[in-house]
Amino acid sequence: MPFGATMTTTTSTQHEFVHRAAWKAAVMGTLNVLLFVIAARLIVLVAVAGGIGLTWIALADPNAYRLGALGIYGALVALPSVWLASAIEVPVFGV
């Protein structure tokens, strides 16, 4: 190809570019929904794992302060995070 010459795209390559762009958009949309669901579930997993850890510590040597800390954690962290995760509506496209 000589220097300074321009390349023209044919119809088949333009169709290929459109196909690739559509495929990329579909993959990005799928990953977006998947990560949205995983993020919501990960927050609940961390909150429940923290509650289990605090329960383990509180039951190893029970006293009023540890049991109170466990109750406060459960009431202010674990229960609201589980409720919020169940209240999230995942968008379903095409339905």
N, C-alpha and C positions, 0 to 999 in steps of 0.2 A: 504494500500500500504506500503510495507516495506521501511525502511529508505535507501536512496541511489538508489532506483529503478528509472529508467527513464520511462517517459510516451512517447509513440509513438502516433502520431496523425493519425487518420484514414483518408481515402479519403474524407469522408463527412465533417469532420471538416476542412480539407484543402480547400475544395470547399467553405465552409462557410467563411473562412478567406479571400479568394479571392473575394467573393461576397461582403463582408463588405468593403474591401479596394476599390473596384470599386465604391461602393455606396458613400463612403466617398470622393473619388476623384471627383465624379459628383457633390456632394453637395458643395464642396469647390470651384469648377470651377464656379458653378452658383452664389455663393455668391461673388466671385471675380468680375464677370461681373456686378452684381447688385450694388455692392459698387462703382465700377468705374463709373457707370452711375449716381448714387446718388451723388457722390462727385462732379462731373462736374455740376450737376444741383444745388447743394447747394451753390457753389461759385456764380453762377448767381443770386440765390435767395438773398444772402446776399448783393451783389452789387446793385441789383434793390431796395431792401428794404432800403439800405442806401441812394439811390437817392430819394426815396419817402420821407424819413425823412428830407433830406436836402431841398427838394422842399417845404415841409410843413413849415419848419423854414423860408425859404427865402420868401415865400408868406405871412407869418404872419406879417413881417415888412420888406418890400422890400427896399433894397438899393443896390448900385452898387457892393459892396464887397461881399455881400451874393449871389447875382445873378452870379457874377464872379466865386465864389467858387463852386456854383452849376454847372456852365458850365464846369469848369475844372474837377470836379468830373465825370460829365457825359462823357466828352471826353476822360479822361485818365483812368477811372476805369470801369464805367458801360458798355460803348460801347465795349471796348476790351474784357471784360469778356463774354459778350453775343456773340460776334463774335467767340471767342475761343471755347465756349461751342457748338456753331453750327458747328464748323469745326472739332470737335472730331468725329472720326469714331469708333463706338462701335464694337468690334470684335464679329462676329456671327460665332460660331463654327458649323461645319457640313453643311454649305451652300456653 
